[in-house]
């Protein structure tokens, strides 16, 4: 099922990552800086010589006029721009939770959660993007995330108040067969993940494909059996 189109303007070659949000690429013979809208390490995607897709961007106070959209991994494009996550999730949720109304960016405790779905019950929904996979296992996070750990705690507290909660994981590695929290990278997040599952937080990893133009939903993934 096609969800959204994100059409790049040019293919480039990645040179280096200058900091968390800024990278350098080569378009033809020209070196330009690009905005990286993903807090992860992306080490298996953003390395010197790899192919990437860029989209022209406009706005005041920008350091670059290009956004990084995707990076090549083997024979696939991996979508790496988290600014699209909420829109992707909103389209999916409106299709699967048709009897609910959605509110975005709702404050819960010390955090803002991506969505609250309201209907016969209240469901707090937090969205995460996953671009890392090893041995066909999708893994999140690929860098330590205090924010992610805090969101899990907020979801658990929301359940304790008599509500429901969901962790929606957008998996952009189409070679994935199941999902696990990345214990090796962030032991705290992983521990809270399993605690949240036991408390009733619904984990929904969704496998997505980006073909260089369209993002499509393939299927839901299971959490791997340990």
URTAQUI-V817638 format. One record per backbone hydrogen bond with DSSP energy under -1.0 kcal/mol. CO is the residue of the C=O (numbers start at 1). NH is the residue of the N-H. E is the energy in kcal/mol with one decimal. If there is no record, write none. Layout:
[[CO;NH;E] [CO;NH;E]]
This chain:
[[1;217;-3.3] [4;215;-3.2] [10;54;-2.8] [12;52;-2.5] [13;26;-2.7] [14;49;-3.1] [16;24;-3.2] [21;36;-2.9] [22;18;-1.5] [22;19;-1.9] [23;34;-2.7] [24;15;-2.8] [24;16;-1.7] [25;32;-2.5] [26;13;-2.2] [27;30;-2.2] [30;27;-3.2] [32;25;-2.8] [34;23;-2.4] [35;68;-2.6] [37;82;-3.1] [42;45;-1.6] [42;46;-3.4] [45;47;-1.1] [47;50;-2.1] [50;14;-3.3] [51;72;-2.5] [52;12;-2.8] [53;69;-3.0] [53;70;-1.2] [54;9;-3.0] [54;10;-1.6] [55;67;-2.7] [65;57;-3.0] [66;35;-2.8] [67;55;-2.4] [69;80;-2.7] [70;53;-2.5] [71;78;-3.1] [73;76;-2.2] [76;73;-2.9] [78;71;-2.1] [81;84;-1.4] [82;85;-1.3] [84;88;-2.4] [85;89;-2.9] [86;90;-2.7] [87;91;-2.0] [88;92;-2.1] [89;93;-3.0] [90;94;-2.4] [91;95;-1.2] [92;96;-1.9] [93;97;-3.0] [97;100;-1.8] [101;118;-2.7] [103;116;-2.2] [106;113;-3.1] [108;111;-2.4] [111;108;-3.1] [113;106;-2.2] [114;105;-2.1] [115;125;-3.1] [116;103;-2.1] [117;123;-2.5] [118;101;-2.6] [121;119;-1.7] [122;164;-2.4] [123;117;-2.9] [124;166;-3.0] [125;115;-2.2] [126;168;-2.8] [128;170;-3.4] [130;172;-3.1] [132;139;-2.7] [134;137;-1.8] [136;177;-3.3] [137;134;-2.1] [138;180;-2.5] [140;182;-2.4] [145;149;-1.8] [146;150;-2.4] [147;151;-2.2] [148;152;-1.8] [149;153;-1.9] [150;154;-2.2] [151;155;-2.3] [152;156;-2.2] [153;157;-2.2] [154;158;-2.0] [155;159;-1.8] [156;160;-2.0] [158;163;-1.5] [159;162;-2.2] [164;124;-2.4] [165;202;-2.6] [166;126;-2.3] [167;204;-2.9] [168;128;-2.5] [169;206;-3.3] [170;130;-3.3] [171;208;-3.0] [173;176;-1.8] [178;138;-2.8] [179;224;-2.6] [180;140;-1.2] [181;183;-1.5] [182;186;-2.6] [186;190;-2.1] [187;191;-2.4] [188;192;-2.3] [189;193;-2.5] [190;194;-2.0] [191;195;-1.8] [192;196;-2.7] [193;197;-2.3] [194;198;-2.0] [195;199;-1.6] [196;201;-2.6] [202;167;-3.0] [204;169;-1.9] [205;221;-3.0] [206;171;-2.8] [207;218;-3.0] [209;216;-2.6] [213;6;-2.9] [214;211;-1.9] [215;3;-3.2] [215;4;-1.4] [216;209;-2.5] [219;207;-3.1] [222;179;-2.1]]
